[in-house]
Structures are given as structure tokens and as C-alpha cells.
Amino acid sequence: MAMQTGVGEMTKVQNANGNRAKTMKVQSANGNRAKTMKVQNTNGNREMFDRIILASQSPRRRELLAQLGLSFEVMPAYGKERSDAQDPGVRVEELAAAKAREVAGRLEKEPDRERLIIGADTLVVKNGEILGKPRDEEDAKRMLALLSGTAHQVCTGLCLILIKGDQRVERHFHETTHVNFAEMTDKEIDDYVASGDPMDKAGAYGIQSGAARFVTGIQGDYSNVVGLPLSRLYREMKQLKKAPEGKADREAACEGKSREIKEMEVATNQKTGEVADQRERGAAVDQKAGETAAEQKDGRAGRGDGKEARSRLDLQFDFLRELDQEKSIFRQNYIGHHARRENDAEHAWHMAIMAAVLREYANEEVDMERVLLMILLHDVVEIDAGDTYAYDEEGKKSQKKREMDAADRIFHILPPDQEEFFRGLWDEFEAWESPEARFARACDNFQPMMLNRMNGSQSWLDHGVSLSQVLERNARSGEGAREVWNYAYAHFIVPGLTEGKLRDDREELRGQQRINP
Ligand SMILES: Cc1cn([C@H]2C[C@H](O)[C@@H](COP(=O)(O)OP(=O)(O)OP(=O)(O)O)O2)c(=O)[nH]c1=O
């Protein structure tokens, strides 16, 4: 994540002899030739940028970029970047941007020709835990034990900053690659850590070096794992080169805006902290006043204070603002094409469309407005309770209690009549008794199964999910839409089983006669 090299160090990588040369020289700033390497492609930068600067200390990134056959300079960023983003994609982009901006800041002072600065950051993600470089050997061993025998993701974020006269354009993106590891014995882990290879690498391994023997497969771009997604980078560079001046202006404006939004977010976080403090203080006072233990626990104590003083619209907007947090709650399943995990808001939106499209298959007549509202609201409680993975047996034990507490708090933000109405819909979805709830809950099962099929059953693989777990989860799906459940069984579950993505415990199930839906 962080990078630091000797002050003033600057390395030049250039085509030795214009476009025809097959040789590149790597030189340090003082002119001493450091090493020479050969490159296949020597198109030069004629169709790219006058000056390209790689804001990285990583020798792997330097070697990868050289594969594009471009002349470039290397200027590592100084300092230690930080990002608190929970979403790995957002985090790597923020860290990459910090590196690129630091270097761009130094170069902005030089009134120069067009220049492109490239910053990158790589992180490994295992079951939602983000792994950077190991702190020490113990940490490296812990990381490798975590990755042993399972699948994980490697996420590399890139930030491209193009400076042209007084114009500045920023582009951010990230790529995710799925990597599968074989089981590693303790001795193999110890030996590998002792080799030193893991210590400067995210997730404590190098796919291109000592860890190659443990990698049983990857899905996605290999160079992304090593630190620079070359194909995507090349495409983005071409697009940036083509972007007309007007577009560059707009993007620069967008960048300004996104900074503004970030500042507002920081302010909001501070505010949220203040509100939480106030709640705590309110709860303490209530305790003294002898409020019931239940009220203190669910946070109602002290929260109603002042609600009467706020207008109806104030309360409605408070609720709508609260819902924004759903966009930052990431589920265990991935969006259709791997890129990242799905968030709660996207899940609800996709389910709502699914319900509208598949309405004709609902077993019973349903009031569609109620179905859609239930769907749109069903996960708001995760703002407080967090996402509990469908097959997380431990988490499910406390799920009900956590979600009820959350529902009490969140729906209470609304004006009283709406609190009753929307909370009623949420309770109805939970109770699973009305035709609308049965159909909505079936869609809650079909939507992630469909995505899972689209992305190679990644979340099943991540968690080693078995057929019996999936059937358990779907035990009541047929009550909402029998025909869709039969279809999902045949098209989403059976292929996953045949391909070995779902743990096959059929023998056990046969005894229980649960093989057919
Ligand atoms: C997973 C994995 C990571 N890595 C490397 C890529 C990155 O160099 C490193 C992650 O650390 P980063 O903080 O992304 O990069 P860095 O500090 O090496 O370089 P800079 O910030 O100056 O650009 O881990 C491998 O080389 N092989 C692998 O298989």
C-alpha cells in the first residue's frame, strides 16, 4: 500500500532508439545505467502521450508497463496513503489516486508538454477481509493460512492523471481477478515466508514468483494480480488520448465535484459520530430515569426527543438520507460479471425488476405495489445489522434480534403514520405469510442464484456451500412462484452441482427425500 524510496530517486525507462529499437534502458536520475531489458513492441509514444510517468516503486509494475512498449519514467510517490473505504474497489482507487496526485502535484510546477501520471494499488480480499502487505512474518503466515485451499480476489485500482496545459483530467478504475489456492501445509507456509518473497506483496504472496506452485487457477487478468491490469490500462489510455478537449473539461469538473462530495461525506461522518454520542448520552440519562432495559438497548431512548419539533418533510428526508447507507452495504455475492460484490441497494433494485417481470408466475394474485415496497425495504435493517450471508450459520443465530432492533430504530425516523405503514410492510415480508410476502421472498432467493450462475458460482466457492444448504435456503421458494423455482433449480443449481461448484451431499439428501423441488 505504501511506498517510499530514496529522496529524489527517479528512473527513466525509454526506447533506446526511437520506434525501431528493440531495447529499453533503465537509468537512474544521476545517469548511471541501472540495467537493460528487451521489449518486443516498440511502437513508441507517438500515438500515446508525450511523457508518461509511473508513480510507483514497484519493480513488477515497471516491468509490466514496459511490456506496452512505451517510453516512460518512474517516480515513486512519497508518503503513506490511507483510505478507510470498506469496499475494496473504492479503496484501491483511492490509494492509487493518492499516489498519482502526489506525483502530479510535484509535476504541476513544471510548465511542460502533455504528461500522463499512472498510480496503482493492489489489495487481496478474502471473505470481505482486505489484506495489504504483511506487517511481519507472523502476519504473512496468518494471511497465507487464510488463503490456503480457498478462493480469493485480487483487486488493483488505477488512477490516470493527464495534465495538458492548464487542463487536468483524472480517471479511476479497478479490476478484480479471482485466484484459487491449493492447500498449503504449515511447513510450506513457513518455508515460503522464510524465502522473503511475501513481505513486499499484498496478501503475502507473489503469483509470478514463489507462490506460483500454490495457485490452482485464476479467473481474470493475470497482470492485474502482479500489480497492473495491462489490457484495461492500455484501453483506458487510448480512450483518454482520444477524449476531445470538451470532455476533458467536463471530467475535470467532475473530479472537483467528487472531491466536494467526499468532503461532505467526511462532514456527515463527523455528524453521525456526534449523533451517536448524543444517543449514548441520551441513553445514560434515560438509564438514570429508570427507562426500561429494552428501550436503552434498541436506542429508542433519547432518539424520539425533538422528533415532534421537526416537520413532516424533515422526518421524511431524514429517512431517505438514512437509506443512502444501503448503497455501502456489500453482500457476499458478486455482481454478474465478477467485478465486485453487490451492494444492498443494487440487490433490492434488481429484485424489484425481477418481481415485475416474473409477476405472471406468482402462485397467487398479488398486490404489486406492496410486493415492490416490501422488496425495496426488506434490507434497510442491514444499515445497522449488517449483511448476514445466507449460509452463515453462526451469524444467523443473532440475525433476528439484530434486525428487529434495527427496524425499531430506522422506521422510527419516519412520521408516525408512515412508520406504521412501512414497518408493517417489513414485518409482513419477515412473517412470510401473505401472497405478496411469499412472492417477494421467492425473488429474494432467485436473484442471487441467478447472479451466482452468471459469475461462475463464486460466492458458493468462497464459502464451500453445499446442495443441502441451497435447498434449505430455498425450502419455501416454490410457495411464491413454483414454475420459477423449478426453472432456477434446473438452470442455476443443477449446473453448479455438475460443475463441482456446489458441494455434493446428495447421498445424505436422498435419505431425506429432498432431491426434487
Ligand atoms: C497478489 C500479488 C501482489 N503483488 C504485489 C503488487 C504490488 O507491488 C504489491 C502491493 O502493494 P502496493 O501498495 O499496491 O504497491 P507497491 O507499494 O509495491 O508499489 P507502489 O505503491 O509504489 O506502486 O503486491 C505481486 O507482486 N504479486 C502478487 O501475486
The ligand as an SDF file (V2000), in Angstrom:
LIG
                    3D

 29 30  0  0  0  0  0  0  0  0999 V2000
   -1.0760  -10.6020   -5.0210 C   0  0  0  0  0  0  0  0  0  0  0  0
    0.2460  -10.1060   -5.5530 C   0  0  0  0  0  0  0  0  0  0  0  0
    0.6840   -8.8120   -5.2630 C   0  0  0  0  0  0  0  0  0  0  0  0
    1.8730   -8.3760   -5.7420 N   0  0  0  0  0  0  0  0  0  0  0  0
    2.3530   -7.0130   -5.4460 C   0  0  0  0  0  0  0  0  0  0  0  0
    1.8440   -5.9320   -6.3870 C   0  0  0  0  0  0  0  0  0  0  0  0
    2.2010   -4.6760   -5.6310 C   0  0  0  0  0  0  0  0  0  0  0  0
    3.5030   -4.2870   -5.9690 O   0  0  0  0  0  0  0  0  0  0  0  0
    2.1580   -5.1090   -4.1780 C   0  0  0  0  0  0  0  0  0  0  0  0
    1.0380   -4.4380   -3.4630 C   0  0  0  0  0  0  0  0  0  0  0  0
    1.4900   -3.2340   -2.9560 O   0  0  0  0  0  0  0  0  0  0  0  0
    1.0890   -1.7970   -3.4810 P   0  0  0  0  0  0  0  0  0  0  0  0
    0.9500   -0.9290   -2.2740 O   0  0  0  0  0  0  0  0  0  0  0  0
   -0.0750   -1.8690   -4.4170 O   0  0  0  0  0  0  0  0  0  0  0  0
    2.3250   -1.3160   -4.3590 O   0  0  0  0  0  0  0  0  0  0  0  0
    3.8480   -1.0750   -4.0000 P   0  0  0  0  0  0  0  0  0  0  0  0
    3.9870   -0.4810   -2.6300 O   0  0  0  0  0  0  0  0  0  0  0  0
    4.6140   -2.3410   -4.2750 O   0  0  0  0  0  0  0  0  0  0  0  0
    4.2590   -0.0440   -5.0970 O   0  0  0  0  0  0  0  0  0  0  0  0
    3.7240    1.4590   -5.3480 P   0  0  0  0  0  0  0  0  0  0  0  0
    2.7380    1.7730   -4.2780 O   0  0  0  0  0  0  0  0  0  0  0  0
    4.9010    2.3310   -5.2800 O   0  0  0  0  0  0  0  0  0  0  0  0
    3.1030    1.3990   -6.7080 O   0  0  0  0  0  0  0  0  0  0  0  0
    1.9600   -6.5250   -4.1780 O   0  0  0  0  0  0  0  0  0  0  0  0
    2.6750   -9.2000   -6.5330 C   0  0  0  0  0  0  0  0  0  0  0  0
    3.7480   -8.8000   -6.9650 O   0  0  0  0  0  0  0  0  0  0  0  0
    2.2440  -10.4510   -6.8410 N   0  0  0  0  0  0  0  0  0  0  0  0
    1.0610  -10.9530   -6.4010 C   0  0  0  0  0  0  0  0  0  0  0  0
    0.7130  -12.1150   -6.7160 O   0  0  0  0  0  0  0  0  0  0  0  0
  1  2  1  0
  2  3  2  0
  2 28  1  0
  3  4  1  0
  4  5  1  0
  4 25  1  0
  5  6  1  0
  5 24  1  0
  6  7  1  0
  7  8  1  0
  7  9  1  0
  9 10  1  0
  9 24  1  0
 10 11  1  0
 11 12  1  0
 12 13  2  0
 12 14  1  0
 12 15  1  0
 15 16  1  0
 16 17  2  0
 16 18  1  0
 16 19  1  0
 19 20  1  0
 20 21  2  0
 20 22  1  0
 20 23  1  0
 25 26  2  0
 25 27  1  0
 27 28  1  0
 28 29  2  0
M  END
$$$$
